[in-house]
Amino acid sequence: MLVCVLAVAAAVGVVATAAFLFRRLDHGTDDVVPDGPTAGHAGSMLSSLFLLVFAIAIIVPWTTADSARQNTYAESRAAVETYWSAARLPAPAGAQVQQQVRDYVQYVLQKEWPLMADGRLSLEGASRLDALRTQVAGLIVTGDEAKSAKSETLEDMKDLSAARRQRAADAQAAPPAGVLPLTILTGAIVILFPFLAGARPRGRTLVPLFVMAAMLGFGVFLTWQISHVFASGLSVGPEAFRAALTEFQRIPWSG
C-alpha cells in the first residue's frame, strides 16, 4: 500500500514540477479552456485507463467462472464413472458404494453448494469422500473381473477427489485485489471529467453524458455481479450434479 501511495505521489509530483518549470521558463502557452490540449490528453488517457481496468474486471472473473463451470461437469462425470464402476463390484459392496456416491452428490447439492457462496467447501463432504475411498480400498475381492472393477472404481474416485479439490480452489477464486474499487473510481472520474475540466454541460449536451453514465454504471454493476464464481447473479449453478443424479437412474444397480 505504501509503495502505491508513493507511486501516485511521485506521478503527481512530476506533473506539478513540469507545470512549475514551464511557467518559470516561459515555455508553451496557457491552457485554460475545457476543450484544450491538456483536457483532451487527460480525457483520452482516463478513458483508456478505465477500459483497461474494466476489461480486467470482466475478463478475469468471466474466464474463472467458465473454468469453474467446466470443472463442476468434470466432477459430476467422475461421480457417474464411479457409479458405473461400482456396479461391477460384487454384492453387497457394489450397491453400498453406489448408494454412498449418490448420497455424496445429493449432499453437495443440498448442503454444500450454499456454503460455496462464502468461498469454502464443507469438511463433511471431504470426509464422506475419503471414507468411501478407504472403504473401497479395503474391499477383499477375488477373481479378475472383481479386481478390475475395484481398480477402476478407485481410479474414478481419484478423479472425483481431484475434481473436488479443484472446485474448492474455484470457490476461493476472486478478481485481483483492488480491481473493482479501481473500476468504480475510474468510471466516476470519466463521468465527472467534463466538470473537472471546467465545462458546464447544459441542455442537450447533458444527454450523451447521462447515457454514458448509465452505461458505465451498468458496466460496474456487471463486474460486481461476476466477481464471485458461486455467489453472484451470474454464478455457476449445480446443474452438473443434478444431471449426475438423473444419470444414476439409468445405471444398473450392483448385485
C-alpha positions, 0 to 999 in steps of 0.5 A: 500500500505504501509503495502505491501511495508513493507511486501516485505521489511521485506521478503527481509530483512530476506533473506539478514540477513540469507545470512549475518549470514551464511557467518559470521558463516561459515555455508553451502557452496557457491552457485554460479552456475545457476543450484544450490540449491538456483536457483532451490528453487527460480525457483520452488517457482516463478513458483508456485507463478505465477500459483497461481496468474494466476489461480486467474486471470482466475478463478475469472473473468471466474466464474463472467462472467458465473454468469453474463451470467446466470443472463442476461437469468434470466432477459430476462425470467422475461421480457417474464413472464411479457409479458405473464402476461400482456396479461391477463390484460384487454384492453387497459392496457394489450397491453400498458404494453406489448408494454412498456416491449418490448420497455424496452428490445429493449432499453437495447439492443440498448442503454444500453448494450454499456454503460455496457462496462464502468461498469454502467447501464443507469438511463433511463432504471431504470426509464422506469422500475419503471414507468411501475411498478407504472403504473401497480400498479395503474391499477383499475381492477375488477373481479378475473381473472383481479386481478390475472393477475395484481398480477402476472404481478407485481410479474414478474416485481419484478423479472425483477427489481431484475434481473436488479439490479443484472446485474448492480452489474455484470457490476461493477464486476472486478478481485481483485485489483492488480491481473493482474499487479501481473500476468504480473510481475510474468510471466516476472520474470519466463521468465527472471529467467534463466538470473537472475540466471546467465545462458546464454541460447544459441542455442537450449536451447533458444527454450523451453524458447521462447515457454514458453514465448509465452505461458505465454504471451498468458496466460496474454493476456487471463486474460486481455481479461476476466477481464471485464464481458461486455467489453472484447473479451470474454464478455457476449453478449445480446443474452438473450434479443434478444431471449426475443424479438423473444419470444414476437412474439409468445405471444398473444397480450392483448385485 
